[in-house]
Amino acid sequence: MNIAALQISSLGLSPNRLDYYCRTAATKNVKVLLLPEYVLNPFFGELQEIPKNMLLQQTQTHLDILKDLSLKYDLVIVAPVIRGYKGSLYKSIALVRSGKTHYYNQQILINYPHWNEERFFDNPIQKLEAPLVFRIKGIKFGILPGFEIHFASLWNALAKKDVDVVLVPSASTFGSTQRWREILQSMAFMYNFYIIRANRIGEYKDKDGNIWDFYGDSMSIDPGGKILVNLGKKEEFLVEHIDKKIVKEAKKSWGFRHALKKRGAL
């Protein structure tokens, strides 16, 4: 099965660019398309200045576009969105499939003084649950939003669900390239997942004049922890072939998941 990651900056409301990439995906027999964080909506530093009704209308417009594209090109699209529900504002992942949408509300939000999503959004702070998991043609996918890669219990929950591929949408900046590579390669190896990361590109200038550089480096990693493809800093499109046999062989060869299962950890 082929899956794709689109490395891009914030999108406008025109469907043309998304249509182009979805059409490209269809020509390459892609079944799952992953978008980065903060591309259907402006970056966090900008969206705080946007009236809530305008922000939610923007989200709805993009979701309507994604539903149409999902049907038109027979794609499952995984896209981070800012979602409103009963007057509250949530940082979520939309899973658009066959023209229908399911949501995963991010469970752990970044909460640093310069970037405090936890204070801004209404995502509840509660006992952790397993991330969103879905299946296509015998391959099981899990979704882990960018900041949540730092928490081992969520990786363990995905392993417990016997996931084959982990999709990681992110908006990483501040020269964190090497740290992200090391974390994702380690998790791919220790749990024998494929990992597909889609990272945002572009720049954001904060009120103090600091430039936040979203550096790209979207990548695919095999179940042995090897980077198969990594992109640069420009708008690019990654397509990776997922082979479940390779997942099975890695799990059998290393035996990490089996060791955990024998001890009741999975």
N, C-alpha and C positions, 0 to 999 in steps of 0.2 A: 504494500500500500504506500502511496506517495502522500506526504503531508508538506505543508509550506508555511513559512514565516515571512511576513512582510515587515521590513525595516523602513520606517517612515516617520515623519514629524506630524504635527497636528494637521488633520484634514479639514477642508472647508465643507460646506453643506452640499456641494455638487457631487453627484454620484459617479461622475466620469472616471476618476482615478480608481475608485474601488471597483467599478465595473471592469476597467482594463485589467486589473490584477486578478480579479476573479475569472475573467475570460482566459487569461494566461494560465491560471491554475487548472482550469478545465482542459486546456489543450495538453497539459502535462499529466493528466489523469490524477490530479490531486483530489483527495477526499476531505481533508481537514486544512483550514487556513487559520493561522494564529496572527493576531494583531498585537502590538505593544500597548502598554499603559499610556493614557493621556494622548491618544491620537484622535479619537472620536469627540473628545472634549478637550479644551485647552489644558495646559499644565496647571498643576495645583496652585502655584503662585499667582496665576492669572485668573483662574475660575473663582477665586474668593471675592473678586471685584465684580462678578457678573450676577445680575439678579437671578434668583432661583428659578423663576418661571421661564426666563430666556434659556437658562442652562438645561432645564428639563425638556424644553421644546427642541433644543438642539439634539439631545439624546434621542428623543422620539423620532425625529427626522432621520437620524442615522440608523436607528433600529428598523424603521420601515424599509430603508434602502437595503439593509443587510438581509431582511426577510425575503425581499424580492430577489436578491442576488443568490441567496441560498437555494431558492426554488429554481431559478433560471439556470444555474450551473451545477445543481446537485452537489452542493458543498455544505459541510458543517463549518461554521465560522465561530471562532472563539475570540471575543472582543471585550476588553475592559470598558466599562461605562460608569457614568455617574447617574444614579437612578433615584427617583422620588417614589415614596410609598407612604400613604397616609400622613402627608405633611413632613416626613422625615427624608433625609438625604443620605444615600448609601453609596459607598464605593464597592462596585460589584463587577462580576464577570458575567457577560451574557453568552450563553451557548445557543446559537441560532441554527436550527436544524429543521429541514423540510418546511420552512416558513414559520416555525414556532420557536418561542424563546423560553429558555430556562435560565435561572439566575443563581449565582453563588456570591453571597456577601462575604467580602474579605474579612477574616476573623481577627487578624492582628495587623493593625495599622501603624505606620511609622509615627513616632511621637517625640521628635527632637525639636528644640526651640526654633530652628530655622525652617522646619518642615514638619508641621504637626497635623497630620491627617486625623489622628485619633480625636483631637479636640474639635475639629471642624465637622467631620461626618458623624452620623448617628449609628454606625455599626455597633452592635452591642458588645460589651466585654463580658464574656461568659465562658463556660467550660468548652474546650475545643472539641469540634466534631471533625469527621473525616472530610477532606476536600471533595469537590465535585468530581465524579467519575462517570464516564460514559463509554459505550462499546460500539465499534463499527467493524463488521465483518470479522469477528473473532479477536480483534485487537482492542485491548482495554486502555483507555486514556484517563489520566488524572490531570487536574489543573491546579497549579500553585502560583498565585500572584507573587510578584517580585519580592516584597519584604518578607513574605512567609517562608522563603527558602532558608532563612536563618534559624528555623526551629525544627529540631530533630523529630519531635513527636509527630509533626505533620508528614514528614517523609516516611516515618514508620507506619502511619495510618495508610498511606498510599501503597506501601509494600504489603500491608495486611489485606488490602483489597486486590492484591495480585496484579497490579497495574504493569503494563508493558512500556508505556510512553508517558512521560510527564511534560506537560506544556507550561512554559514559564513566560508570561508576559511581564515586561519590566520597563521602568523609566530610570535607568541608572546613570549616575553622573559622578562628579568629583574624583575622577581618575581611579575608579574602583575596578578597572578592567581585570587585573590579575586576581584580586580577591574573588570576584564572581566566577572566573574560570576555575579556580581551585575548588571552590565550594561545589559547583555543578559537576565538575569531573569526578570529585570524590563521591558525591551522592550517586552518580551514574554507575560508578564501579562498585560501591558497597551494596547497592540494592539491585544492580543489574537491570537498570532502566535505560531506554533511550531518553534523552532529554532534548527538547527543542526550545530554545530561548529566542523571543522576539523583543529586541530592545529599541527604544525610541532614539531618534536622532534630532539634531537641531540645537538651538540655544535659547536660554531664558535669562533675561537681565532683571535682577531683583531691585528693590527700591534703594539699596545701598550701592548700586552700580556693579555688583558682582555678576559675572557671567557663569551660568550653569551650563556646562557642555554635556549634552547627551550623546555619548560616543559610539552608539551602535554596538558592534561586536556581537550581533545576533549569531547563533550557532546551533549546530546539531552535534550531539555527543552520543557515542554508541554505548552499549551495556557493559563494555570493558573500560569505560572512562576516557576513550580516545575522542578528541575533537575531529569530526569528519569534515565539517565545513564551518568557516567563520567569516562573516562579512566585515567590511570596512566601516567607514563613517558616513557613507552616502546612502541615498535611497536605493535599496536593493531588495531582491526577492530570493529567498532560499527555498529550495525543494529537496527533500530528503526521502529516500525509500526506506520504509520500515519493514524489517523481516523478522517475524515472530520466532523463526527458527534460531536466529542469533540470540534472542532473549533467552530462549529455553537452554541453549548451549551454555551461555554465560552463567545462568543460575545453577545448572548441573555441574559445571566445571569448578566454580568457586564454592558453592554450597552455603553461601551466607544466609540466604532466606531459610534454607532447610534447617540450619543450626538454630535460628531464632524460633522457628515453628516447633522444633522438638522441645524447646524450653518454655513454650507458652507465650513468647514475646510477639508472635504474629498470629 
